[in-house]
Amino acid sequence: MALTKKQKKSKRIREMDSPFAGLLGEELVANGTFATDPAVEWTVGSGWSWNEAKDTIDTDGTIGAISQTVVITEGSSYLLSFDVIGVNDGSKNFIVVLGGIEYTIGPKNGLHSSAIKAGATTLFEISVDGTDAYIGSLDNVSLKKIG
């Protein structure tokens, strides 16, 4: 499926603003824009649901994760970015696991971008810490190898 005008603009801005511009590999995440039902490319755990009208994946904060298998190289660095929208509780963090290595990413609305290293497995997973009610959405999830 082709990217919308909004998605193309967001992608261009991310790539231009990155200190790794020109060093990034191909996109590794399938359907990170959630333009189609994520159940095809993602394993969608409890507490997550697709918001078809907004092309986002929403969490209600219960224990559960979204994940997919990606092709990564152990020890290599990757640029992870995603948008957080509509959070109701700024105290929860997103937990990102790449290849078995866990990273904590802050909870605030807006673009989150981090350089992370990959572990030995091919699992890419995002969850929310804690079990209290937390409402928020993710969009434009991207993972690209640096270098």
C-alpha positions in Angstrom: 0.0 0.0 0.0 1.3 3.4 -0.9 2.2 6.0 1.8 -0.2 8.9 2.3 1.0 12.5 1.8 1.1 12.9 5.6 3.2 9.7 6.0 5.6 10.7 3.2 6.2 14.1 4.9 6.7 12.6 8.3 9.2 10.1 6.8 11.2 12.9 5.0 11.3 15.0 8.2 12.5 12.1 10.3 15.3 11.2 7.8 16.4 14.9 7.4 16.5 15.6 11.1 18.4 12.4 12.0 22.1 12.8 12.8 22.5 9.6 10.9 21.0 11.0 7.6 22.7 9.2 4.7 23.8 6.3 6.9 20.5 4.6 7.4 19.6 1.2 5.9 16.3 0.0 4.6 13.1 0.1 6.8 13.0 -3.1 8.8 9.5 -2.8 10.3 6.5 -4.0 8.2 3.4 -1.8 8.4 4.9 0.7 11.0 2.3 3.2 9.9 -0.5 0.9 10.7 -2.2 1.8 7.4 -3.6 -1.7 7.3 -4.6 -4.1 10.0 -1.5 -4.8 12.0 -2.6 -8.4 12.7 -1.0 -9.4 9.4 2.6 -8.2 10.2 2.5 -7.8 13.9 1.7 -10.1 16.8 -0.8 -8.0 18.7 -1.1 -8.8 22.4 -3.9 -8.1 24.8 -4.6 -4.4 25.5 -3.6 -3.3 22.0 -6.1 -2.6 19.2 -5.9 -1.1 15.7 -7.6 2.3 15.2 -8.5 2.0 11.6 -9.9 5.5 11.4 -6.6 7.1 12.5 -4.1 4.4 11.3 -2.6 4.0 14.7 -2.3 1.1 17.2 -3.8 2.0 20.6 -3.0 0.6 24.1 -5.2 0.5 27.1 -2.2 -0.1 29.4 -2.8 -3.7 30.3 0.0 -6.2 30.1 0.6 -7.1 26.5 2.9 -6.1 23.6 3.0 -5.7 19.9 5.9 -7.5 18.2 7.3 -8.8 14.9 10.3 -10.6 13.7 12.9 -8.4 12.0 16.2 -9.2 10.3 18.9 -7.7 12.5 22.6 -8.2 13.2 23.7 -8.8 16.8 25.7 -5.9 18.1 24.8 -3.5 15.3 23.2 -0.1 16.0 19.7 0.8 14.8 17.7 4.0 14.7 14.3 3.4 16.3 11.6 6.1 16.0 7.9 6.3 16.7 5.2 8.8 17.4 3.2 8.7 20.7 -0.2 10.3 20.5 -2.9 11.0 23.1 -1.3 9.7 26.3 -3.3 10.3 29.5 -0.6 9.4 32.0 2.9 10.8 31.6 4.3 8.4 34.1 4.3 5.2 32.0 7.2 4.3 29.7 7.4 2.3 26.6 9.6 -0.8 26.8 11.2 -1.7 23.6 13.0 -5.0 23.1 15.3 -5.5 20.1 17.0 -8.9 19.9 16.6 -9.6 23.6 18.0 -6.2 24.8 15.5 -4.1 26.6 15.3 -0.3 26.4 13.0 2.2 28.2 11.6 5.0 26.1 9.8 8.0 27.7 6.1 8.3 27.7 5.4 11.8 26.4 3.4 12.7 23.3 5.5 13.4 20.2 8.3 11.8 18.2 10.6 9.5 20.1 13.9 8.6 18.4 16.8 6.6 19.8 19.9 4.7 18.6 19.8 1.2 20.1 21.9 -1.9 19.7 20.5 -5.3 18.7 20.9 -8.5 20.7 21.0 -12.0 19.4 17.3 -12.8 18.6 15.1 -11.4 15.8 12.3 -10.2 18.1 11.2 -6.5 18.0 8.7 -5.8 20.7 7.0 -2.7 22.2 5.0 -2.7 25.5 4.0 -0.3 28.2 5.5 -0.7 31.8 3.2 -1.1 34.7 -0.4 -2.3 34.9 -2.4 0.8 35.6 -4.7 2.3 33.1 -2.8 4.0 30.4 -4.3 5.2 27.1 -2.2 6.2 24.2 -1.4 5.4 20.5 1.6 4.6 18.5 2.2 5.5 14.9 5.0 5.6 12.3 7.1 2.9 14.0 10.5 2.7 12.2 13.7 0.7 12.7 16.7 1.2 10.4 20.2 0.0 10.6 22.8 2.7 11.2 25.9 2.5 8.9 
